[in-house]
């Protein structure tokens, strides 16, 4: 219960408290005896109101019935009558006198003088002192007895605990502990320790198995079953730290259409796309058994080809492109992937290798679907890749040639299958007419400060298409960058443009990602307000990944919100997603803002979202994107 030091302190405090209480009790007894003596003395002088004799005679008179230790009578009229006898303080030098003082007396007036008396308690006080002395001796004996006994007990406990600790430390050893001798009462401990040792051994085996399983989960990608980014990072580090000369090449593949497939067809289709890319890489490199395959990010893969020269590695790229071209036909997408090839050797810095790979893929993306590019040096190709993208985007702006696909957003209101609006998906191509990855074009346009011009061109092309094709009478959603929407110059341009086409403004819905609007809420609110003034509407997409819905609705006031696709996935069983969607629908309906669910992939997801009362549905299950054909 207590450690020995704490217990000894507790014992000291306890006995000190008992001693103080005992002295207080004995003092109260002494006070009672003193009060009786004073009462008897007061009775003696009660009848003496005037004294005409000497003080000595008065002393004899009062001493007859009282024990007086000190007597003093002073007659102010006749000093011959004055008389003093005894001492005020007791002659006794007993230690207990400090705790049980003998100081009982009083001062009174007896005409014509003044009388002061200190009474002696006699045998009664001595009896109380003796009782107190015996009591204190008994307490001291009890204290030291208890302290010694406690010390002995705690010492034995400490020895036993130390002995048991040695036994427990010996648990991992394979030998049993029956040879250890303990008192009979403690023998069950030996049995328990042996049982514990056996149990720990079995649990340790389970831990090893679980640890191996966790390592597989950390270092193996769940979807493609290839090695993970962590494993690839370790590989790059080992190349950098390798002392012996090593060399080889690395193939990097970017699944350029992953974002579009996830958005338009759903994440299940996106996962199937990634699995197919992983299988293609494995198949193309199967003649090189030393090759290692990795998924290093959501849309990027790497293949390490040890001891293979740069020229020999380039021969694989044609085979890889042919396989990707074939898969593209089945995928029905603009591209299956873009490939970059780089060499490596011992001492190569991981950051340099990654930069070379990014440059090679960036150049490949400008060359058309499933293109590849091999980069042997970092500096020159890095600059070429960066400039190539800028030139490519400038060429897009110059040619002003775009292709649009439309995907409908189906209304859930009143059990109808009417269309809220058609989202337009923009597709870009290079000067040779080969498709470029949309996400890469947008990212590079933002990087080179060309995004505003690109967004302007997209809006102008849509207005031109709708104006010259009367049969295109739907409402159309156009994706624009938040970097454009938050710029005052872009807003001014937009107002001037729609003043020239006032009848078309009501057919346009500008779609902007929530995370982009979050960077400047005031500017975002101004954009929505200005769009409303010219008759256009605004939809916020990928909603739920940024700031809270309450602040968003209060400050931004959009016309539509499109939930991020992550809230749709497995919504039949994901209670958190259900709660979020229901909350958003409740909030939005109070201010009449339709909520649209995206990336619907199955009938079960559609039915669950309809139960949650979303206003609109979009996804591959509802309708696949179709090319917008002018009439």
Secondary structure, 3 states (H helix, E strand, C coil): CCCHHHHHHHHHHHHHHHHHHHHHHHHHHHHHHHHHHHHHHHHHHCCCCECCCCHHHHHHHHHCCCCEEEEEEEECCCHHHCEEEECCCCCCCCHHHHCCCCCCEEEEEEECEEEEEEECCCHHHHHHHHHHHHHHHHHHHHHHHHHHHHHHHHHHHHHHHHHHHHHHHCCCCCCCCCCCCCCHHHHHHHHHHHHHHHHHHHHHHHHHHHHHHHHHHHHECCCCCCECHHHHHHHHHHHHHCCCCCEEEEEEEECCCHHHHHHHHCHHHHHHHHHHHHHHHHHHCCCCCCCEEEECCCCEEEEEEECCCHHHHHHHHHHHHHHHHHHHHHHCCCCCCEEEEEEEECCCCHHHHHHHHHHHHHHHHCCCCCCEEEECCHHHHHHHHHHHHHHHHHHHHHHCCCEEEEEEEEECHHHCCCEEEEEEEEEEECCCCCEECHHHHHHHHHHCCCHHHHHHHHHHHHHHHHHCCCCCCCCEEEECCHHHHCCHHHHHHHHHHHHHCCCCHHHEEEEEEHHHHHCCHHHHHHHHHHHHHCCCEEEEEEECCCCCHHHHHHHCCCCEEEECHHHCCCCCCCHHHHHHHHHHHHHHHHCCCEEEECCCCCHHHHHHHHHCCCCEECCCCCCCCEECCCC
